[in-house]
Each structure stands twice: as structure tokens, then as C-alpha cells.
């Protein structure tokens, strides 16, 4: 297919998104201006990892606020908040901007299109459970659609874990949206696909070595947990400080987006995390 027809298809999809999908901004005027400015700043960066890192640094000092995607009325809506972020919304925002710039799409409207593609199953907003809550589900769905690639298993330091992922329904009281019986049933259906789920991991004890041979600035890392029923408990982006990988992330303890002062391997050990999964944009 020619570039012309690919461009037309993308434009039509973007127009369709704007026509059919409601969007909730934290501040529409400032958000759209800022999105356009960030896209222009990274337009000349051909390497996807370089774009990811450059965009991620734009959000340093942004306050950490959890649950910005949850609505009081329970209605799921595509939400944009550049002023308050948790670890997931930080990474999703950076990725959607980096994907848009890689496609040479330099409008906030293109960002919305890609944010929806990254955040929701099959890129479609269809209630609470269409959001990709579990990182394993998020990875499987996005890799299948070509939005990014997981490269964890390309490292000779990687191994595999097998885990049943059902934390949300086993802890229903923590998720107000699951008080609705239909949403609960749908989430149970999602979790059925992740019984004895096998996924790659670079264990915490091997991350220091991986830093020398495998990790790159701009890698997106999912930090895996030993907690029962849960695969990943945190997300961030790798940056190098004095030739050591550190985590650029939205920190709940420090209440802001920052470059963590601890090298990544020590951060994992201090927080008793099992290891990492590594994701990279394809373009």
C-alpha cells in the first residue's frame, strides 16, 4: 500500500475517533497547545528510543496523582491529563506522543488517536473492562496490533515465569467499578485468558548485567511483582546517569515524575520487585 493511501486511512481513522469518542481533558486549551509543542520538538528524532526519552523528560516534576482515569459516574471515557500522572498514565502519554511523532503526525488529534490505541483493547473504548488494566494484557494486545514490541526474551539474561493473573476480581473491593456485576463478569472473562500465563522476565539479580549488554535509554520497563495474582506493579522509562540505568517514572512515594536517585537494579532490590520486562517502540 502506498504512503498516500496509508495517510488517507490514518486521517479517516483519526476523524472517526474525534467524531465518535468523547474526550475528557484536564485543561483542553493548555493540553492541546502543549501536546502540539512536544510533537514539534521531537519531530526530527528518527530513533524511537530517543523520542521516548526526550518526551519523558518533558514531564519531570509533574505531580503524581492516582486514579485520574476513574469517573464518578462510572462511565469510561478517553481521558487526557498532562498536569497529574500516575506511572501508567505517564508511560501511556509518552508512548502515544512518541508513536505520533514517529508517524510524522504532529497534531494533538493524532495523539488522541494513538492514546486510545495504546490504552484500550483493540483500540476501542467500550466500558471499564475495555481498558487494558493488567500489563500482561496490555502487552499482548498492543504487540498483536503492532503498536510496540516486547524485547525481554531477546536478552540472553531472560527467563520465564508462569503466573495466574486475577488480582482485580480477587480484590474486588479495591475497584469501585467492579461493584457492577456486568463489569465484574467481564473482568473475570479477561482474567480467564491469563490463567497460568507465561511471560519473559529479566530477574532483579541480573538487571545490573543487562544494563551493560541489553538495556537502552528510552526503553519502557514493566517492573514485575511477586504479589499473588498480579504480574506488574509499576512502569517507567530507562535513562542513564553516569553510565548506569535509572528509572524515570511517576513516583507515588516522591509524589512526582522524576529520575529516581537509585540505579535501577538497586531500586528493584529495595522495593523487593521480581524483575523487569522491556518494551520498545517499533518506529
C-alpha positions as a printed NumPy array, in Angstrom:
array([[  0.   ,   0.   ,   0.   ],
       [  1.381,   3.447,  -0.906],
       [  2.2  ,   6.159,   1.644],
       [ -0.655,   8.205,   0.179],
       [ -3.285,   5.581,   0.933],
       [ -1.791,   4.82 ,   4.362],
       [ -2.012,   8.536,   5.142],
       [ -5.626,   8.704,   3.979],
       [ -6.529,   5.655,   6.072],
       [ -4.905,   7.192,   9.146],
       [ -6.668,  10.509,   8.578],
       [-10.055,   8.843,   8.221],
       [ -9.474,   6.795,  11.38 ],
       [ -8.449,   9.93 ,  13.267],
       [-11.53 ,  11.82 ,  12.046],
       [-13.7  ,   8.87 ,  13.056],
       [-12.172,   8.884,  16.537],
       [-12.878,  12.578,  17.004],
       [-16.433,  12.181,  15.764],
       [-17.347,   9.149,  17.885],
       [-15.224,   9.124,  21.028],
       [-15.831,  11.65 ,  23.803],
       [-12.655,  13.028,  25.354],
       [-12.14 ,  14.493,  28.816],
       [ -9.244,  16.942,  29.14 ],
       [ -7.877,  18.29 ,  32.399],
       [ -7.439,  21.639,  30.636],
       [ -8.239,  21.393,  26.937],
       [ -6.654,  24.678,  25.847],
       [ -3.319,  24.223,  27.612],
       [ -3.201,  20.467,  26.99 ],
       [ -3.689,  20.74 ,  23.227],
       [ -1.135,  23.551,  22.901],
       [  1.395,  21.597,  24.947],
       [  0.826,  18.377,  23.006],
       [  1.435,  20.141,  19.696],
       [  4.588,  21.782,  21.085],
       [  6.051,  18.483,  22.322],
       [  5.37 ,  16.788,  18.998],
       [  7.156,  19.571,  17.145],
       [ 10.159,  19.377,  19.49 ],
       [ 10.78 ,  15.683,  18.761],
       [  9.822,  15.686,  15.082],
       [ 13.447,  15.422,  13.937],
       [ 14.313,  12.416,  16.133],
       [ 14.336,   9.3  ,  13.96 ],
       [ 15.239,   6.812,  16.694],
       [ 12.121,   5.752,  18.644],
       [ 14.004,   5.271,  21.927],
       [ 15.421,   8.789,  21.634],
       [ 11.903,  10.151,  21.132],
       [ 10.606,   8.25 ,  24.154],
       [ 13.373,   9.57 ,  26.405],
       [ 13.101,  13.158,  25.135],
       [  9.326,  13.205,  25.606],
       [  9.502,  11.561,  29.044],
       [ 11.882,  14.267,  30.268],
       [  9.268,  16.898,  29.358],
       [  7.121,  15.648,  32.252],
       [  9.722,  15.723,  35.038],
       [  8.248,  17.392,  38.156],
       [  4.655,  16.667,  37.095],
       [  2.704,  15.866,  40.291],
       [  1.835,  12.24 ,  40.992],
       [ -1.921,  11.703,  41.279],
       [ -3.535,   8.268,  41.2  ],
       [ -6.88 ,   7.257,  39.664],
       [ -7.185,  10.154,  37.192],
       [ -8.909,   7.806,  34.722],
       [-11.724,   6.877,  37.09 ],
       [-15.033,   8.726,  36.775],
       [-17.585,   9.387,  39.491],
       [-20.451,   8.195,  37.298],
       [-18.645,   5.035,  36.187],
       [-18.67 ,   5.99 ,  32.511],
       [-15.422,   5.094,  30.734],
       [-14.094,   7.988,  28.654],
       [-10.792,   8.736,  26.917],
       [ -9.048,  10.973,  29.45 ],
       [ -6.085,  13.328,  28.987],
       [ -4.339,  14.884,  31.978],
       [ -0.877,  16.34 ,  31.456],
       [ -0.85 ,  18.045,  34.866],
       [ -1.284,  14.959,  37.073],
       [  0.002,  11.465,  36.346],
       [  0.475,   8.023,  37.813],
       [  3.011,   5.523,  36.48 ],
       [  0.619,   4.107,  33.883],
       [ -0.786,   7.361,  32.505],
       [  2.748,   8.785,  32.363],
       [  4.02 ,   5.898,  30.232],
       [  0.91 ,   5.78 ,  28.033],
       [  1.097,   9.528,  27.384],
       [  4.776,   9.334,  26.448],
       [  4.199,   6.342,  24.178],
       [  1.235,   7.909,  22.367],
       [  3.266,  11.061,  21.709],
       [  6.299,   9.057,  20.541],
       [  4.184,   6.924,  18.205],
       [  2.5  ,  10.009,  16.737],
       [  5.85 ,  11.725,  16.109],
       [  7.226,   8.538,  14.549],
       [  4.33 ,   8.579,  12.113],
       [  5.042,  12.272,  11.425],
       [  1.587,  13.137,  12.785],
       [  2.078,  16.407,  14.628],
       [ -1.365,  17.294,  15.979],
       [ -2.917,  16.705,  19.374],
       [ -5.715,  14.943,  17.489],
       [ -3.215,  12.328,  16.335],
       [ -2.081,  11.936,  19.939],
       [ -5.679,  11.212,  20.984],
       [ -5.949,   8.557,  18.296],
       [ -2.758,   6.844,  19.466],
       [ -3.555,   7.197,  23.161],
       [ -6.793,   5.32 ,  22.575],
       [ -4.944,   2.702,  20.51 ],
       [ -2.448,   2.102,  23.327],
       [ -4.792,   2.258,  26.324],
       [ -7.78 ,   0.194,  25.172],
       [ -8.327,  -3.344,  23.953],
       [ -8.322,  -3.339,  20.151],
       [ -8.132,   0.461,  20.388],
       [-11.822,   0.752,  21.262],
       [-13.399,   2.393,  24.306],
       [-16.19 ,   0.06 ,  25.422],
       [-16.624,   0.328,  29.155],
       [-14.319,  -0.121,  32.119],
       [-13.015,  -3.548,  31.129],
       [-12.005,  -2.404,  27.639],
       [ -9.167,  -0.512,  29.338],
       [ -6.067,  -2.719,  29.485],
       [ -5.655,  -2.824,  33.256],
       [ -3.152,  -5.679,  33.515],
       [  0.241,  -5.016,  31.949],
       [  0.405,  -8.552,  30.516],
       [ -2.933,  -7.937,  28.792],
       [ -1.697,  -4.506,  27.654],
       [  1.449,  -6.045,  26.17 ],
       [ -0.305,  -8.937,  24.423],
       [ -2.956,  -6.701,  22.884],
       [ -0.6  ,  -3.93 ,  21.73 ],
       [  2.085,  -6.279,  20.414],
       [ -0.576,  -8.147,  18.424],
       [ -1.66 ,  -4.86 ,  16.81 ],
       [  1.915,  -3.746,  16.11 ],
       [  1.916,  -0.718,  18.423],
       [  5.14 ,  -1.799,  20.121],
       [  7.328,  -4.852,  20.662],
       [  8.402,  -6.686,  23.787],
       [ 12.124,  -7.466,  23.639],
       [ 12.648,  -9.057,  27.069],
       [ 13.15 , -12.523,  25.612],
       [ 15.816, -11.229,  23.189],
       [ 18.207, -10.884,  26.125],
       [ 20.257, -13.969,  26.97 ],
       [ 19.701, -12.981,  30.609],
       [ 15.94 , -13.502,  30.418],
       [ 13.953, -16.376,  31.8  ],
       [ 10.224, -17.118,  32.083],
       [  7.633, -17.067,  34.821],
       [  4.19 , -18.653,  34.898],
       [  1.502, -16.9  ,  36.89 ],
       [ -2.274, -16.738,  37.13 ],
       [ -3.35 , -13.103,  36.886],
       [ -6.604, -12.4  ,  38.711],
       [ -5.778,  -9.769,  41.332],
       [ -8.62 ,  -7.423,  40.41 ],
       [-11.5  ,  -9.853,  40.852],
       [ -9.847, -11.44 ,  43.898],
       [ -9.712,  -7.954,  45.439],
       [-12.968,  -6.611,  44.073],
       [-13.438,  -4.175,  46.953],
       [-10.423,  -2.161,  45.76 ],
       [-12.044,  -1.378,  42.41 ],
       [-15.351,   0.526,  42.679],
       [-16.192,  -0.139,  39.028],
       [-16.292,  -3.876,  39.752],
       [-19.233,  -3.39 ,  42.105],
       [-21.242,  -3.537,  38.898],
       [-21.972,  -7.218,  38.264],
       [-21.584,  -6.94 ,  34.477],
       [-18.186,  -5.262,  34.749],
       [-17.122,  -7.882,  37.28 ],
       [-18.179, -10.705,  34.958],
       [-16.352,  -9.119,  32.033],
       [-13.185,  -8.742,  34.064],
       [-13.427, -12.391,  35.074],
       [-13.604, -13.227,  31.364],
       [-10.467, -11.161,  30.702],
       [ -8.624, -12.939,  33.502],
       [ -9.602, -16.349,  32.146],
       [ -7.13 , -15.768,  29.319],
       [ -4.331, -15.238,  31.849],
       [ -4.543, -18.414,  33.905],
       [ -1.056, -19.893,  34.099],
       [  0.186, -17.057,  31.887],
       [  3.805, -17.472,  30.759],
       [  5.822, -14.294,  30.312],
       [  9.519, -13.36 ,  29.99 ],
       [ 11.423, -11.588,  32.738],
       [ 14.919, -10.353,  33.486],
       [ 15.241, -11.042,  37.192],
       [ 16.366,  -8.266,  39.528],
       [ 19.671, -10.01 ,  40.228],
       [ 20.508,  -9.854,  36.505],
       [ 19.494,  -6.273,  35.766],
       [ 22.929,  -4.776,  36.531],
       [ 24.47 ,  -7.092,  33.942],
       [ 21.646,  -6.378,  31.49 ],
       [ 22.492,  -2.686,  31.802],
       [ 25.85 ,  -3.355,  30.172],
       [ 24.657,  -5.593,  27.359],
       [ 20.989,  -5.008,  26.665],
       [ 19.173,  -2.037,  28.214],
       [ 18.987,   1.196,  26.211],
       [ 17.964,   4.754,  27.105],
       [ 14.278,   5.133,  26.283],
       [ 13.385,   1.51 ,  26.989],
       [  9.996,   1.157,  28.635],
       [ 10.202,  -1.187,  31.602],
       [  7.454,  -3.027,  33.441],
       [  8.501,  -3.927,  36.982],
       [  7.224,  -7.359,  37.916],
       [  5.98 ,  -8.326,  41.347],
       [  5.744, -11.483,  43.42 ],
       [  2.329, -10.39 ,  44.722],
       [ -0.285, -13.101,  44.284],
       [ -2.487, -12.639,  41.215],
       [ -0.551,  -9.644,  39.883],
       [  2.058,  -9.542,  37.138],
       [  3.392,  -5.966,  37.202],
       [  3.191,  -3.302,  39.896],
       [  4.987,  -0.349,  38.273],
       [  6.008,   1.176,  34.928],
       [  8.785,   3.552,  33.966],
       [ 11.336,   4.558,  31.352],
       [ 15.08 ,   3.889,  31.382],
       [ 17.52 ,   6.798,  31.383],
       [ 21.253,   6.552,  32.001],
       [ 23.051,   8.553,  34.684],
       [ 26.834,   8.104,  34.923],
       [ 26.517,   5.067,  32.632],
       [ 24.018,   3.367,  34.928],
       [ 20.3  ,   2.845,  34.165],
       [ 17.869,   4.756,  36.357],
       [ 14.092,   4.817,  36.326],
       [ 12.289,   7.898,  35.028],
       [  8.844,   7.384,  36.479],
       [  5.827,   8.805,  38.258],
       [  6.732,   8.01 ,  41.856],
       [  3.941,   7.508,  44.38 ],
       [  6.381,   7.951,  47.282],
       [  8.024,  11.127,  45.917],
       [  4.67 ,  12.41 ,  44.577],
       [  6.047,  13.483,  41.197],
       [  7.615,  12.383,  37.939],
       [ 11.375,  12.168,  38.459],
       [ 14.578,  10.328,  37.68 ],
       [ 14.96 ,   8.028,  40.634],
       [ 18.233,   8.596,  42.506],
       [ 18.782,   4.838,  42.865],
       [ 20.18 ,   2.845,  39.928],
       [ 17.516,   0.535,  38.502],
       [ 18.93 ,  -2.688,  39.983],
       [ 19.078,  -1.162,  43.47 ],
       [ 15.572,   0.285,  43.079],
       [ 14.273,  -3.202,  42.283],
       [ 16.069,  -4.741,  45.236],
       [ 14.975,  -2.055,  47.712],
       [ 11.335,  -2.44 ,  46.651],
       [ 11.545,  -6.25 ,  46.562],
       [ 10.476,  -6.448,  42.952],
       [ 10.971,  -9.634,  40.965],
       [ 12.431,  -8.142,  37.797],
       [ 11.63 ,  -6.295,  34.583],
       [ 10.014,  -6.71 ,  31.204],
       [ 11.351,  -4.475,  28.409],
       [  9.283,  -2.805,  25.682],
       [ 10.39 ,  -0.764,  22.686],
       [  8.538,   1.156,  20.007],
       [  8.961,  -0.268,  16.53 ],
       [  9.277,   3.116,  14.789]])
